[in-house]
Amino acid sequence: MLLFLLFAEVGAQKKTTQDIDAMISRTFRIADRNQALAISNEAYRLSEDMDYYPGMAKALKADINSYLGLGEQEKALISSEKLYKIAKKHDDDYHCAQALIAKSLACAYIGFFDKALKTIDEAEEYCKDIKDNDDLYSSLGQVYAAKGEINNLKYESPQITLKYDLASVEYYKKIKDAKKRNGWLAIQYSSVGYTYIDLDDYAPAVYYSRKSYDIARQEKDSINQAFGLYGLGSAYMEMNQSDSSIYYYKQALPIFEKSQDIYRQQYIYEDLSTLYEKLGDDRVYAYYSKKARELSEEIRKKEKIETDKISKNILEQEKNQWYDNFFALICCIVVLVVLTIFMAANYFKRYRTEKMQKEQTEFDLIEKESELNHLESKVNDAFAELMELANSNDSSFLSRFTDVYPAFYNRLIEEYPTMTAGQQKFCALLKLNFSTKEIAHISHISVRSVEMKKNRLRKQLSIPSDVDLNQWMMSF
């Protein structure tokens, strides 16, 4: 054993910077992200031993790529902070920008959109000082791709997302290194395809998804092949071409399972369950529906843990920053006495504002309580029973709902006869004014899944994006 360790150490010492670069480059083409992490971690250790900064920076970037793919946002943030610190120390604007881009995406994935937007703007500022053209264009492409992703996660206008996505593509096309150019374009073409799906424009959606797949296959990049296949599956599903959709989804699924991309797995399970429900194959529908629910529960627990941890860290950072700013303010007050008067006046004004806001809040609460009491008095026994069935996810809920709201149900099935029982139940919950989080809780699915169901329902019922879906159902 000792002899083996000695040989392993000698082998490690023989590694060159070119070997390390090759190790890191290989991680981006490996589907199994845990395996990719093991390689990038070893590359970082070897680079640190050799005091090879480029290897350390690139290894951390590879770590972040794997963590984001695994949905490990907290670890992605830790690695991005580490990358930013060493890049700043070496005056490396490119890797400073890369660290901030990753930090922005991690924040966006857990819902900290304001922080994500602020961070991506900081990354764009660093891009202005990047000297190498290929690094500059790849960084700007990532900046605009991230802006599109943040816009998409916020459920903003798909037209704005498309503008950012296409701007990203144009930057990537300027990269001279063919391998790098193809790698980034494969990623971004799939994003453009997804955006066209949101715009109900399926011909370009299929075109860009297939283009993404073809480039990724040419580069032997299995991960991006999966994203291209996923885009094709999604587009064909929206086009009601079930056989094609199932074909592409089932090709993408094993790659996402191997890479442990639980979000894409869940989306595919949910879509396959919907497709097989429409095809009337109850056995396969039940299988994928169960898989989707199980994974959704896992994602929900994981997201809660991640959000709680990161929220605590962000609040701690902001608290420390506040103390630093306060200390600086005290120093200024000592030097400039006039600021004391300004601070006192400002404090008094803020105190009065807060007092008025507090009084207004108390008044609003009293009004809301009065309104709630008034509404509660109008709730009849049938409605209370219906709410109880909904909250307990009782199988008789839909049947009872049709008794209480026959006019709504009859009009719904008359105007939308192709609607499935699951979709009818979803409409019933919206009619009862359940929120997104409440529907996610009683249906045992993630908030993101509920939002996707809402988007699909809007398309099916031709409801504009600026119309509140709950209000539409209540007035239907």
CORSUL-V668268 format. One line per field, one symbol per residue. phi: phi as a letter, one per 40 degrees, with the letter a starting at -180 (. if undefined). psi: psi as a letter, one per 20 degrees, with the letter a starting at -180 (. if undefined). burial: b if it has 24 or more other C-alpha atoms within 12 Angstrom, else e. Layout:
phi: ???
psi: ???
burial: ???
//
This chain:
phi: .ccccccccccccccbccccdcdcccccbcccccccccccccccccccccfbddccccccccdcdcccccgcccccccccccccccccccfbcccccccccccccccccbgcccccccccccccccccbcccccccccccccdcccccccdcccfcccccdcdcccccdcccccccccccdccccdccccccdccccccgbcccccdccccdcccccccfbccccccccccccccccccgbdccccdcccccdccccccgccccdcdcdccccccccccgccccdcccccccccccccccccccccccccdccccccccccccccccccccccccbccccccccccccccccccccccccccccccccccccccccccccccccccccccccfcccdcccccccbccccccccccbccccccccccccccdcgccdcccccccfbcdccccccccccdcccfcdcccccccccccc
psi: gghghghhgghhhiprhhggghgghhhiipgohhghggghghhggghghilnghggghghghggggghhijmhghggghhggggghgghjlnhghgggghggggggghhjjmhghghghhhgghghhhjpgpgghghhghghghgggggggghilaphhgghggghhgghghhiphogggghghhgghhhggghhhghjknhghggghghggggghhhjlnhghgghghgggggghghjkmgggggghghhhghghghiknhghgggggghhhgghghijnhghghghgggggghggggggghgggggghgggghgghgghggghgghggghhggnhhhgggggghggghggghgghgghggggggghgggghghhhiprhggggghggghjkpijghghghghmhggghhghghmiiprhghggghghhhjkprghgggghilrqghhghghgghhgghjlpqhjppgghghhj.
burial: eeeeeeeeeeeeeebebeebbebbbbbbbbbbbbbbbbbbbbbbbbbeeeebbbbbbbbbbbbbbbbbbbbbbbbbbbbbbbbbbbbeeeebbbbbbbbbbbbbbbbbbbbbbebbbbbbbbbbebbeebeeebbbbbbbbbbbbbbbbbbbbbbeebebbbbbbbbbbbbbbbbeeeebbbbbbbbbbbbbbbbbbbbbbbebbbbbbbbbbbbbeebebbbbbbbbbbbbbbbbbbeeebebbbebbbbbbbbbbbbbbbbbbbbbbbbbbbbbbbeeeeeebeebbbbbbebbbebbeebeebbeebbeeeeeeeeeeeeeeeeeeeeeeeeeeeeeeeeeeeeeeeeeeeeeeeeeeeeeeeeeeeeeeeeeeeeeeeeeebbebbeeeeeebbebbbebbeebbeebeeeeeeeebbbbbbbbbbbbebebebbbbbbbbbbbbbbbbbbbbbeebeeeeeeebbebbeee
//
